[in-house]
């Protein structure tokens, strides 16, 4: 278990309090807390120091963060941007909201400021404004009168918070223990994963192994050099570390997944994160944009339209932009304000809807795709209103969209138009820029408006669900319900998130992307959307709504939904069940493409830990109503 990590952050006007905090933490734990002046040598030169502080502080990996404010909010990192302390506190609060750690303690010096210095008054006013915005932040707050009072309150408060942090750390460990109690880790050469005895079917789930039914290979790999635990910031002390790679054959799909042992165990780190560096701050961008309206800067404005993710900046860019095609690019950016998106959204246009609508349900409509990619038919289902992000969609909208699809095709088999079945899915509106030598393309949804896609399944076509069906058939002959046993193992491993009488929302053992979630129908013999009952449609909509809210609170805004279904005329076993998969783009795509497997570098129980923080309870006790509403503004700080 990692030693307790404590960090102290503050502006520069509370030097005495910082010394007191260091002494209290050292006395209470024997651990020297992070203070940047103690861990970072003075820098000579013009380079920015904040990135260095971030790397050394490792706030997202800390267990306790102590923030102290006197009369200043701090020095801005760059013109009109956040101060260093605001930036650091934002990192800690984001991690606290998602992971439950660090435990954040924020201290403010009591009283008012009497001064004739305009700069000091501006600092104090900014501090008061910042403090007001922290009202709902996931932190503990306290006021102190002077340094002795701070010492007394911190000592008492720290003992309590330290205990909470250690309990949280222990709870994370308990989640891992429960998960691992269901997992075997044989060497790859000592395990035969063949299910059907002919080497054709493979799975990392064994319904017959009731004690430890999940299987993942633990393969040795090359030795790397990693930071020394006692001196993690001194890279000259890096020591050899033998590694293991876990290899999983997805129990649901014919995919292979690998998880790096050491990378997966880095608390608070997200190996997939690649920060955008070099972009101007929002104030700088707003001053710059009117000056780059000449034609020779068109390429730069296109890139900014794709990459900028600040709502205020995108609104300003849209206001100053002269070219309609770039205005449209800005409006398609998922971070653009709703009114900007609406002004360019075809789906919001009543005439556009009226000309194409072939069916409707409440406030949702179905239209044919003007440029279909699906055979036999390709329809789009979407709300009539201005709904441009999945984090703002309501349960009622999801229910009407799902019900419309279900009813439309159940009303007459002729509507299948010769298709073998119905495929359903969507991709969220986040896009990413793909640059080539002669090309510039945007991958992902081209319409910001929330919508689902429905298209035909060609007879005999490649279908991911076919492998699951074959697995079900093999075990069905042996009198075993493969997916029923799988759900039992999911529950025993602590991976079940929510359930009602019809469906289960859970974290899959074989995650092909970080924080992937799945929904399965409890009733067997549900091979396609058309086999569902109306109550099952409503239950699926509730679970789907829960997924959108969980992803919103985890700040995941790029994901796809894919429904695993079989053709209508499949002679399937009675144990097959319909499965909804929600695949995030939190994945190392480059490595996955090279290896033809999914590189996730996270364990399923990491997702369980996050869900437990943002949605406390059990699968039986959690209420969908507890997820209503977007994450609060303070958590965005």
C-alpha positions, 0 to 999 in steps of 0.5 A: 500500500502506498504511504500517505501523501500530503500536500500543502498549497497556498499563495505566498502571504501565509508563509508561517501557516505553511511552516506550521502545516509542515510541522503538524503533518510531520508530527502526526504521521512521520511523513514530510508533506509536499511544499514546493519551496522544499521540493523544488530548487529555485529556477533561474530563467524564464521558463514557467514553473507551474508544470514543474510544480504539478509534476512534483506535487502529484496532487491527484495522487495525494491522500490529503491536500491542505489549502491555506488562504490569508488575504491573497488569491495568488499570482496568475499563471498567465495574464487573466488566467487562474492563479497557481493556487487556484490551478492546484486546488482545481486538480485536487478537487477534480480528483476528490470528486471522481476518486474520493481522494485526496481529502481536501482541507481549505482554511481561510483567515477570518476577518476583513482587510483594511488597506489603502493599497489598491492591489491588495484590495483587488487580491482580497476581493478576488479571494472573496469571489473565489471562496464563494464559488467553492461553496459546493466543492468536495472539501472540508472548510475552516476559518482561523484567527491567527497562526496559533489558532491555525495550529490548534485547528489544523492539528485537531482537524487533520487527525480526523481527515487523515483517518477518513483518507486512510479509510478511503484508501482501505476501501479502495483496497477492499474493492480490489480484494473482492474483485481478485477473489473471483479471478485466477491468474495462470501463466498463459502456457499453463492454461487452455482457454478453448471452450468448445474443445476445438480451439475455436471459442475462447473466453476469460470466463468459466461458468463451471469454476464457481470459486474463481470463474474469471481468468486472466493470463499473467504474462511476464514482460521486459523489465523497466526502471521505475521511480524509487518509492522513497525518492520518487522525484529523483530519477537518478535513483530509478530502479529495475522493476520486473513487470507483468501484463494481464491478458484477458479474452473478453467474455462477451466479445471476440476481443483481447484486452491487455492491462499493464500491471505497473501502469494500472496500479498508479493511483490517480494517474490516467495513462491516456491523458495527453494535455493540450499544450501551447494553446493560448489562454481564453483572454489571450485567444479573445484578443488574438482572434479578431487579428487573424481574420485574414485569409492566410490565417484560415488554417489556424482558425480551423484548428482552433475551431476543432481544439478549443474547449472553453465555452467563452472562447468559442462564443467569442470566436464565433462572434468575430469569425467571418467565414460561414464554414468556420462558424459552422465548425465552431458550432459543431465543437461539443464545447460550444454554447447551446445557442451557438450550436442551435443556430447551425443545427439542421435537426433544430430546424422545424422545416427540416424535421417536417420534410423528413419525419417518418414516425414520431413519439412524444417529443422525438422524431424518426427521419431517414439519414440523407447519406445512409451508411447502413444497408436496407435502411438507415434512420436517425431518432432524435428529440425535437428540442435543442438537446446538444449533449448527452449530459443534458438528455432526460430520462423521458427523452431516452425513453421516447427515443427507445420506444419509438425505435421498438414500436416502429419495427414491431408494428410491421415486419415489412419495415425491416425492408429485407434486413436480417435484423436491426442495429442500434447505436450512437456516438457522442458529439465529441470529435477529434482532429485527424491531420494528414499530409494532404488531408484534414478530417474530423473523426466522430459525430458530425451533428452535435444534436443528440441522436441515435442511429438505426440501420439494417443488418445484412444476412450473414454479415459479420456480427460481434454478438455471434461469438457470444451466441456460440458461447451460450450454445456450447454451455446450453448443451451442458445445462449451463446458462452462460450469461446467468452465471456471468451475472452471478460472477459480476455480482460476487466480484462487486462489479454490479452498479444498478439493477431493477426487475428487468435489467442490470447495469454493470462494469464488464470484466473485459473492459475494452476501454477505460470505464466502459459500462454495460447493460444486460437484459435479465430475461433470456431469449432476448436476441434483438430489440424487437424481442423486448417488452415495453417494461424492459424498454423503460428499464433500459432507458433508466439504465441508459440515463444512469450511464449518461449521468455517470459519464458526465460526473466522471467528465467523460464526454466522448463515448459510443453506444453499441447494442449486441444483438442477433438477426431476427431469424437466428436459432439461438439458445435460450440463454442469449440476452441483449447487451448494451455497451458504452465504450469510452474513447479513454483508450490507447488507440495507437497501441491498440491498432498496432497490436490488434487488441485493446490496451486499457491499463485500468482494472474494472474495479477502478471504475467501481471505485469511481462510481461508488464515490459519485453514486454511493450505495449498492446495486439494489439501493441506488436510486436513479433520481440521485443522479438527476442534475449536472455536476455542480459548478464548484466541482468544475473549478 
